[in-house]
């Protein structure tokens, strides 16, 4: 049954990609896209790539800080990259591979690793919300800018206060959410527990207001470099719609496409092109060319950094794949063991 479901998902994915490609071919001028690719400014693309790599490194620093600085920065950096590469080549979820490899580090466990990854997801989501709100501020009519900026700042403060409230009242809030999800019938009791327990453990590890601020700062810096990657990528194609629209376009791109997660071709291009096209008057051919090159840069980095990480682990690809499959069972067993010790819901 699982094999049938996997094959069905694979075919659905292929059909979706083909549909997206066909739509693009019908709507755009292929000759114009090729011209845009030929005229790309490689200096700006080089700068964009440099910002992206720095963002990857700061992301590793953030995760290491969450783990109490136990793993080395080199091990953390390679663990992130090898999991991205594994996901790209085998479709095994990155979070599973990261949890497994980091859980093998001396002084750490798989539950610790998985919980910390859930926390990074929460902070990434917060930054993405700030990014999309920032885009709305930049695109707002000039007359309402002051009010919009004030609302934007207020929302950021409320979001940060909400994270602090969650960290300092984690058991009570997680219990309420779990009970609510169960009683609404959205999840079974076991599913709700499994989904939220790791998050609760990770939030307890964050602990203090100072640590929340540090992780938030790491997240803000990481995503600033990712946004710079998108900005200089746009400039590489001489896309200059004005500073407000340029930055807003990069913010929207960051909201829809996380450069650390591998995407399939077609889906990536759709997620990057359509939102930017909706908020700007940028030529669709320029955006398609932009999405093709941005995807190529990311794909090359995912592969190069992944192979470098494999060499760090001294693994062949076959060994990496087998280790990743082993990691699925190990992570599942660790989750089951933790959930067996949970208290019953009232």
C-alpha positions in Angstrom: 0.0 0.0 0.0 2.8 2.4 0.9 4.6 1.6 -2.4 1.3 2.3 -4.3 0.8 5.6 -2.5 4.5 6.6 -3.2 4.0 5.9 -6.9 0.7 7.8 -7.0 2.4 10.8 -5.4 5.3 10.6 -7.8 3.0 10.6 -10.8 0.9 13.4 -9.4 4.1 15.5 -8.9 5.2 14.8 -12.5 1.8 15.8 -13.9 1.8 19.0 -11.8 5.3 19.9 -13.1 4.3 19.2 -16.7 1.2 21.3 -16.3 3.2 24.2 -15.0 5.7 23.9 -17.8 3.0 23.8 -20.4 1.3 26.9 -18.9 4.6 28.8 -19.0 5.3 27.8 -22.6 1.9 29.0 -23.6 2.1 32.3 -21.8 5.7 33.5 -22.4 7.9 34.3 -25.3 10.7 31.7 -25.3 12.9 33.8 -27.5 12.7 36.7 -25.0 13.5 34.4 -22.1 16.6 33.2 -23.9 17.7 36.8 -24.6 17.3 37.6 -20.9 19.4 34.6 -20.0 22.2 35.7 -22.4 22.2 39.3 -21.0 22.4 38.3 -17.3 24.9 40.3 -15.3 27.2 37.6 -13.8 28.7 40.1 -11.3 25.4 40.5 -9.6 24.7 36.8 -9.8 28.1 36.3 -8.0 27.1 38.7 -5.3 23.8 37.0 -4.9 25.5 33.6 -4.5 27.9 35.0 -1.9 25.0 36.4 0.1 23.2 33.0 -0.1 26.3 31.0 1.1 26.7 33.4 4.1 23.0 33.0 4.9 23.5 29.2 4.9 26.5 29.6 7.3 24.5 31.9 9.7 21.7 29.4 9.6 24.1 26.7 10.9 25.3 29.1 13.7 21.6 29.5 14.8 21.0 25.8 15.0 24.3 25.3 16.9 23.2 28.0 19.3 19.9 26.3 19.9 21.7 23.0 20.6 23.7 24.7 23.4 26.8 25.0 21.1 27.5 21.3 21.6 28.2 20.4 18.0 31.0 22.0 16.1 30.0 24.6 13.5 31.5 22.4 10.8 29.4 19.4 11.8 26.3 21.5 12.0 26.9 23.1 8.6 27.5 19.8 6.9 24.5 18.2 8.6 22.2 20.8 7.1 23.7 20.4 3.6 23.8 16.6 3.6 20.1 16.5 4.6 19.2 19.0 1.8 21.1 16.9 -0.7 19.5 13.7 0.5 16.1 15.2 0.2 16.9 16.3 -3.3 18.1 12.9 -4.4 15.9 10.5 -2.5 12.9 12.6 -1.3 13.6 11.6 2.3 12.5 14.6 4.4 15.3 16.9 5.4 14.1 17.2 9.0 14.4 13.4 9.4 18.0 13.3 8.1 19.0 16.3 10.1 17.5 14.9 13.3 19.2 11.6 12.8 22.7 12.8 11.9 22.7 15.5 14.6 21.3 13.1 17.1 24.4 10.9 16.6 26.7 13.7 17.8 28.1 13.1 21.3 26.0 14.7 24.0 22.9 15.1 21.8 19.9 12.9 21.1 17.4 12.6 18.2 14.5 14.1 20.2 16.8 17.1 21.1 17.7 17.5 17.5 14.2 17.2 16.2 12.8 19.6 18.8 15.4 22.2 17.9 14.5 22.0 14.3 10.9 22.6 15.1 12.0 25.8 16.9 13.9 27.0 13.8 10.7 26.3 11.8 8.7 28.6 14.2 11.3 31.4 14.0 11.5 31.1 10.2 7.7 31.3 10.0 7.9 34.5 12.2 10.4 36.1 9.9 8.4 35.1 6.8 5.3 36.8 8.3 7.4 39.9 8.9 8.7 39.7 5.3 5.2 39.6 3.8 4.0 42.4 6.1 7.1 44.4 5.1 6.2 43.9 1.4 2.7 45.2 2.2 4.2 48.3 3.8 6.4 49.0 0.8 3.6 48.7 -1.6 1.1 50.7 0.4 0.0 54.1 -1.0 2.2 56.9 0.1 -0.5 58.7 2.0 -1.0 55.6 4.3 2.7 54.8 4.8 3.0 56.3 8.3 -0.1 54.4 9.5 1.0 51.2 7.8 4.5 51.4 9.2 3.1 52.0 12.7 0.9 48.9 12.3 3.9 46.9 10.9 6.0 47.8 14.0 3.1 47.0 16.3 2.6 43.6 14.7 6.3 42.8 15.0 6.2 43.7 18.7 3.1 41.5 19.2 4.7 38.6 17.3 7.8 38.8 19.5 5.7 39.1 22.7 3.7 36.1 21.5 6.8 34.0 21.1 8.0 35.1 24.6 4.6 34.2 26.0 4.7 30.8 24.4 8.2 30.1 25.7 7.4 31.0 29.3 4.1 29.2 29.3 4.8 26.3 27.0 3.2 23.5 29.0 -0.1 25.3 29.5 -0.4 26.6 25.9 0.7 23.4 24.2 -1.8 21.5 26.4 -4.6 23.8 25.4 -3.7 23.6 21.7 -3.4 19.8 21.9 -6.8 19.5 23.6 -8.4 21.9 21.2 -7.1 20.0 18.1 -8.3 16.7 19.6 -11.8 17.9 20.6 -12.3 19.6 17.2 -11.6 16.3 15.5 -8.7 17.8 13.5 -6.3 15.2 14.8 -6.5 12.1 16.8 -5.1 12.3 20.3 -1.8 10.5 19.4 -1.3 12.6 16.3 -1.8 15.9 18.2 0.6 14.7 20.9 3.2 13.7 18.4 3.0 17.0 16.5 3.2 19.3 19.5 5.4 17.5 22.0 8.6 18.1 20.0 7.7 21.7 19.7 7.1 21.9 23.5 10.5 20.3 24.2 12.3 22.7 21.9 10.6 25.7 23.5 11.7 24.6 26.9 15.3 24.4 25.6 15.0 28.0 24.4 14.2 29.0 28.0 15.1 32.6 28.6 14.1 35.9 27.0 17.7 36.5 26.1 18.0 33.3 24.2 14.8 34.0 22.4 16.2 37.4 21.4 19.5 35.8 20.2 17.7 33.2 18.1 15.4 35.8 16.7 18.4 38.0 15.8 20.1 35.0 14.1 16.9 34.3 12.1 16.6 38.0 11.1 20.2 38.1 9.9 19.9 34.8 8.1 16.8 35.8 6.2 18.3 39.3 5.5 21.1 37.5 3.5 18.5 35.3 1.7 16.5 38.4 0.8 19.7 40.0 -0.5 20.2 36.9 -2.6 16.8 37.5 -4.3 17.4 41.3 -4.7 20.8 40.9 -6.4 19.3 38.1 -8.5 16.7 40.5 -9.8 19.4 43.2 -10.5 21.3 40.6 -12.5 18.5 40.7 -15.1 18.4 44.5 -15.0 15.0 44.3 -13.2 14.8 47.8 -11.6 11.1 48.6 -10.9 12.1 51.1 -8.2 13.6 50.4 -4.8 10.2 49.8 -3.0 8.9 47.3 -5.6 12.4 45.6 -5.9 12.6 45.0 -2.1 9.0 44.0 -1.9 9.5 41.5 -4.7 12.4 40.0 -2.8 10.4 39.9 0.4 7.6 38.1 -1.4 10.1 35.7 -3.0 11.5 34.9 0.5 8.0 34.3 1.9 7.1 31.7 -0.8 10.5 30.1 -1.5 12.9 29.1 1.3 16.3 28.8 -0.4 17.4 26.1 2.0 14.8 23.6 1.0 15.1 21.7 -2.3 12.2 22.3 -4.8 11.3 20.4 -7.9 11.7 22.4 -11.2 8.5 23.9 -12.4 7.1 24.2 -8.9 10.0 26.4 -7.8 9.6 28.6 -10.8 5.8 28.9 -10.3 6.2 29.8 -6.6 8.8 32.5 -7.5 7.4 34.0 -10.7 3.6 34.2 -10.0 3.7 36.1 -6.7 6.2 38.7 -7.9 4.2 39.1 -11.2 1.1 39.8 -9.2 2.6 42.7 -7.2 4.7 44.3 -9.9 4.8 45.3 -13.5 8.0 43.3 -14.3 8.0 41.5 -17.6 7.0 37.8 -17.2 9.9 36.8 -19.5 12.4 38.5 -17.3 10.9 36.8 -14.2 11.0 33.4 -15.9 14.6 33.9 -16.8 15.3 35.1 -13.3 13.6 32.0 -11.8 15.6 29.6 -14.1 18.9 31.1 -13.1 18.1 31.4 -9.4 17.0 27.7 -9.4 20.2 26.7 -11.2 22.3 28.6 -8.6 20.5 26.9 -5.8 20.6 23.5 -7.4 24.4 23.7 -8.0 24.9 24.8 -4.3 22.7 22.1 -3.0 24.7 19.5 -4.9 28.2 20.9 -4.3 27.6 21.5 -0.6 25.9 18.1 -0.3 28.9 16.3 -1.9 31.3 18.2 0.3 29.2 17.1 3.3 29.3 13.5 2.1 33.1 13.7 2.0 33.0 15.1 5.5 31.0 12.1 6.7 33.2 9.8 4.5 30.1 8.3 2.8 29.4 7.2 -0.7 26.0 8.1 -2.1 24.8 4.5 -1.6 25.9 4.6 2.0 24.3 8.0 2.5 21.0 6.7 1.1 21.1 3.7 3.4 21.9 5.8 6.4 19.1 8.2 5.6 16.7 5.2 5.4 18.0 4.0 8.7 17.4 7.5 10.1 13.7 7.2 9.3 13.3 4.2 11.6 15.5 5.7 14.3 13.6 9.0 14.3 10.3 7.2 14.4 11.4 5.0 17.2 12.7 8.0 19.2 9.3 9.8 18.7 7.4 6.7 19.7 9.5 6.3 22.9 9.0 9.9 23.8 5.2 9.8 23.2 4.8 6.7 25.3 5.9 8.7 28.3 3.4 11.5 27.7 0.5 12.1 30.2 -3.0 11.3 29.1 -5.2 14.2 27.8 -8.0 15.2 30.2 
